[in-house]
Amino acid sequence: MVDIDRAVIAKIHRSGKEFEILVDCDKALEFKAGKPSVTIDDAVAVVDIYKDVKKGEKASEHDLKSLFNTTDAREVSKIILKEGVIQLTKEHLAKQR
């Protein structure tokens, strides 16, 4: 797992709702790119799905089931990383320039 103090937010919008997870930026980008050596457990800092990470508000199981067809946090995290947006660190932004 990732150090929570170094984690960034990855998020996805579905049906007007936002879902967020905390991830390691490097590992999350590698997972999104399909690198086989990186698992979801390597990328996520906490295996929880939030509607607002900063407030600590977790997403309801009802919303997860209806919008992702599962309540399994690991499976939802995979969808968020593959289809959502990963917040980039200053280092990543500098590399892109």
Secondary structure, 3 states (H helix, E strand, C coil): CCCHHHCEEEEEEECCEEEEEEECHHHHHHHHCCCCCCCHHHHECCCCCEEECCCCEECCHHHHHHHHCCCCHHHHHHHHHHHCEECCCHHHHHHHC
